[in-house]
Amino acid sequence: MKIKLKNMVCDRCKTVLKQELENAGIGIVSVELGELVVLDDISVSKSVIQEIANQNGFEIIDNPTSELVENLKSLLIGAVENLKGFEENTSSFLSHRLKTDYSIISKTFSATTGITVEKYLIRLKIEKAKELLQMETMTFSEIAYALDYSAGSHLAKQFKSVTGISMTEYRKLQKWNRKTLDRIV
């Protein structure tokens, strides 16, 4: 049985859910960001899985619109988190991976979340930049390059626009105000 989940944003999410389900005696085939596959077993109740998921901050997705939005979020979070960038433009990347026309993806995402795909991606990149600034292992230019910006000045402008402070000021802070990636929208 394949189950789509909301709020799965990292490998730790996968590990926690897998451990909790195994502790409940539920046979797992695979756990991926946004998707769980369990053995089709008569004894496995979807309500038990839903209860475990809810206790750990996840939600079961039961409609195509929510599934499309969560798949999009998982793809973008994965790309930003792994600092891979895109070999193609974002719209082509998403259309190809989601097997849906970008205009449908964009309209659905905006109507569901209240922001555009582009603004969501910018917010993800800014949160990742905050993390990299805190680690102090990369220069501003290296961070910009890792996040797929063509120039450090472009990241710097977006960072200040979103956070209200410069990257230099943020790095000097000792009280960082980061958001978890599943709480950006």
PyMOL commands that set and color helices and strands:
alter all, ss='L'
color gray80, all
select helices_A, chain A and resi 11-23+46-55+64-81+90-98+102-113+117-135+140-146+152-163+167-172+181-183
alter helices_A, ss='H'
color red, helices_A
select strands_A, chain A and resi 2-6+28-32+35-38+59-61
alter strands_A, ss='S'
color yellow, strands_A
deselect
rebuild
show_as cartoon
